[in-house]
Amino acid sequence: MPRAEGGAGGTVGDAIEAIAAVSSHSMAAGFLFWSQRTFIEYLLQSPNGALRERLLPGLLAGATGLSNAMKLLSGLEELQVVARPKGEGWRIDGRLPWATNLIPGGFHVAVAVALPGGSPFVAALPHDLPGLARSPDLALMGMRATATAAITLREALIGPAHLLHADALHWLPQVRPAFLGLQCGMAIGLARRALAEAAAQAGPAREVLRPAREALAARLAAQEQALREGLAQGRLPAEAAALFRIRIALAGIVAEATGLELQAAGGRAYLRPHGDGFARRWREAAFVPVITPSLTQLQAALAAAGRQGRAA
Ligand SMILES: Cc1cc2nc3c(=O)[nH]c(=O)nc-3n(C[C@H](O)[C@H](O)[C@H](O)COP(=O)(O)OP(=O)(O)OC[C@H]3O[C@@H](n4cnc5c(N)ncnc54)[C@H](O)[C@@H]3O)c2cc1C
């Protein structure tokens, strides 16, 4: 984050590496980090300087409820929060079924809002906005303690001061590379840790699995390099498909890496407490294909782009 904004001068690439480092201990913690850093990225890329100056210095918990908006970009879903003009601002109603990092009493959540007859916009809503209700934490099978809940909005009044951007369809493609790139940090950290755990096992499977482990580590390193270079050269914002392919490849690597960890540990992976770390990584790995944009969405988007390319 730029020093002028109170950061340490790091790039998005540095942030990805930091998220990977945290995710190698706990991808749930890495996902909270992703939410926080992605929300900060929204503020950094917002033309609303007053909002940035107000929120950045003391931001306790930034939540990104933009799955719905990312699905809108791919033509998969309508926006589920709708605005009607009211005075200088809008009255908004709707529901976000999922958002993470909703630390009670301290969060701000980014939401895309449909405006019938106008452009959809993106707003940052504070936890104490009248008309905003947070559900209890969702009962998850993994990724627990991520303060993940639903948000309901009933006749909540907001104004220009809440705007991250007045034109969601213009702005979302601009922030999507950081959104997706930072997500990659989670998969990278989890895959690194599962591979390291597989290598650390002393059992008979260790040598049998060595070639597969080394090949997978090389594939992981190649994807990390592609991501680093693409971001450093500024290519990925213009080449959404390249970033989609990296995300898809990393999801496959995570699945294989946790599978290798299981094979290397054998029955001990099932024993508690020995297998607790593995069990957590196994459940965390199940989240990687589901997080928006999901693997099926990315594959569908690449197939559609391919069809358009052929038609052109
Ligand atoms: C632990 C956790 C935390 C989350 N945190 C957040 C958060 O902070 N912010 C947020 O915005 N969301 C969050 N989500 C939501 C998450 O990203 C959702 O999984 C996502 O919105 C997809 O919705 P769905 O799984 O209900 O899939 P559905 O929309 O019900 O679809 C089912 C499956 O079909 C696929 N699919 C649907 N339509 C198509 C299509 N046309 N082409 C190809 N594939 C399709 C979907 O990708 C999915 O795999 C979280 C989810 C979980 C599990």
Ligand as a Chemical Component Dictionary entry (heavy atoms), coordinates in Angstrom:
data_LIG
# 
_chem_comp.id                   LIG 
_chem_comp.type                 NON-POLYMER 
_chem_comp.pdbx_formal_charge   0 
_chem_comp.three_letter_code    LIG 
# 
loop_
_chem_comp_atom.comp_id 
_chem_comp_atom.atom_id 
_chem_comp_atom.alt_atom_id 
_chem_comp_atom.type_symbol 
_chem_comp_atom.charge 
_chem_comp_atom.model_Cartn_x 
_chem_comp_atom.model_Cartn_y 
_chem_comp_atom.model_Cartn_z 
_chem_comp_atom.pdbx_ordinal 
LIG C1  C1  C 0 -16.835 -19.557 3.733   1  
LIG C2  C2  C 0 -17.417 -18.659 2.689   2  
LIG C3  C3  C 0 -17.161 -17.314 2.734   3  
LIG C4  C4  C 0 -17.685 -16.463 1.762   4  
LIG N1  N1  N 0 -17.404 -15.126 1.850   5  
LIG C5  C5  C 0 -17.887 -14.290 0.905   6  
LIG C6  C6  C 0 -17.563 -12.894 0.948   7  
LIG O1  O1  O 0 -16.832 -12.406 1.809   8  
LIG N2  N2  N 0 -18.106 -12.095 0.017   9  
LIG C7  C7  C 0 -18.928 -12.570 -0.955  10 
LIG O2  O2  O 0 -19.385 -11.758 -1.773  11 
LIG N3  N3  N 0 -19.223 -13.888 -1.052  12 
LIG C8  C8  C 0 -18.723 -14.757 -0.142  13 
LIG N4  N4  N 0 -19.014 -16.092 -0.215  14 
LIG C9  C9  C 0 -19.923 -16.512 -1.293  15 
LIG C10 C10 C 0 -19.228 -17.389 -2.279  16 
LIG O3  O3  O 0 -18.285 -16.717 -2.991  17 
LIG C11 C11 C 0 -20.328 -18.104 -3.004  18 
LIG O4  O4  O 0 -19.949 -19.429 -2.954  19 
LIG C12 C12 C 0 -20.622 -17.615 -4.368  20 
LIG O5  O5  O 0 -21.411 -16.468 -4.326  21 
LIG C13 C13 C 0 -21.307 -18.656 -5.252  22 
LIG O6  O6  O 0 -22.593 -18.794 -4.862  23 
LIG P1  P1  P 0 -23.151 -20.229 -4.574  24 
LIG O7  O7  O 0 -22.074 -21.085 -4.046  25 
LIG O8  O8  O 0 -24.367 -20.064 -3.748  26 
LIG O9  O9  O 0 -23.420 -20.786 -6.013  27 
LIG P2  P2  P 0 -24.744 -20.774 -6.918  28 
LIG O10 O10 O 0 -24.881 -19.443 -7.538  29 
LIG O11 O11 O 0 -25.907 -21.362 -6.181  30 
LIG O12 O12 O 0 -24.277 -21.815 -8.014  31 
LIG C14 C14 C 0 -23.964 -23.189 -7.716  32 
LIG C15 C15 C 0 -22.702 -23.575 -8.481  33 
LIG O13 O13 O 0 -22.901 -23.401 -9.884  34 
LIG C16 C16 C 0 -21.984 -22.455 -10.387 35 
LIG N5  N5  N 0 -22.675 -21.629 -11.388 36 
LIG C17 C17 C 0 -23.811 -20.925 -11.223 37 
LIG N6  N6  N 0 -24.184 -20.364 -12.398 38 
LIG C18 C18 C 0 -23.237 -20.717 -13.302 39 
LIG C19 C19 C 0 -23.062 -20.484 -14.703 40 
LIG N7  N7  N 0 -23.946 -19.775 -15.414 41 
LIG N8  N8  N 0 -21.974 -20.986 -15.306 42 
LIG C20 C20 C 0 -21.086 -21.719 -14.619 43 
LIG N9  N9  N 0 -21.212 -22.012 -13.312 44 
LIG C21 C21 C 0 -22.278 -21.523 -12.662 45 
LIG C22 C22 C 0 -21.522 -21.638 -9.173  46 
LIG O14 O14 O 0 -20.275 -21.079 -9.377  47 
LIG C23 C23 C 0 -21.509 -22.710 -8.095  48 
LIG O15 O15 O 0 -20.326 -23.484 -8.209  49 
LIG C24 C24 C 0 -18.503 -16.978 0.737   50 
LIG C25 C25 C 0 -18.762 -18.357 0.684   51 
LIG C26 C26 C 0 -18.234 -19.192 1.646   52 
LIG C27 C27 C 0 -18.508 -20.667 1.542   53 
# 
loop_
_chem_comp_bond.comp_id 
_chem_comp_bond.atom_id_1 
_chem_comp_bond.atom_id_2 
_chem_comp_bond.value_order 
_chem_comp_bond.pdbx_ordinal 
LIG C1  C2  SING 1  
LIG C2  C3  SING 2  
LIG C2  C26 DOUB 3  
LIG C3  C4  DOUB 4  
LIG C4  N1  SING 5  
LIG C4  C24 SING 6  
LIG N1  C5  DOUB 7  
LIG C5  C6  SING 8  
LIG C5  C8  SING 9  
LIG C6  O1  DOUB 10 
LIG C6  N2  SING 11 
LIG N2  C7  SING 12 
LIG C7  O2  DOUB 13 
LIG C7  N3  SING 14 
LIG N3  C8  DOUB 15 
LIG C8  N4  SING 16 
LIG N4  C9  SING 17 
LIG N4  C24 SING 18 
LIG C9  C10 SING 19 
LIG C10 O3  SING 20 
LIG C10 C11 SING 21 
LIG C11 O4  SING 22 
LIG C11 C12 SING 23 
LIG C12 O5  SING 24 
LIG C12 C13 SING 25 
LIG C13 O6  SING 26 
LIG O6  P1  SING 27 
LIG P1  O7  DOUB 28 
LIG P1  O8  SING 29 
LIG P1  O9  SING 30 
LIG O9  P2  SING 31 
LIG P2  O10 DOUB 32 
LIG P2  O11 SING 33 
LIG P2  O12 SING 34 
LIG O12 C14 SING 35 
LIG C14 C15 SING 36 
LIG C15 O13 SING 37 
LIG C15 C23 SING 38 
LIG O13 C16 SING 39 
LIG C16 N5  SING 40 
LIG C16 C22 SING 41 
LIG N5  C17 SING 42 
LIG N5  C21 SING 43 
LIG C17 N6  DOUB 44 
LIG N6  C18 SING 45 
LIG C18 C19 SING 46 
LIG C18 C21 DOUB 47 
LIG C19 N7  SING 48 
LIG C19 N8  DOUB 49 
LIG N8  C20 SING 50 
LIG C20 N9  DOUB 51 
LIG N9  C21 SING 52 
LIG C22 O14 SING 53 
LIG C22 C23 SING 54 
LIG C23 O15 SING 55 
LIG C24 C25 DOUB 56 
LIG C25 C26 SING 57 
LIG C26 C27 SING 58 
# 
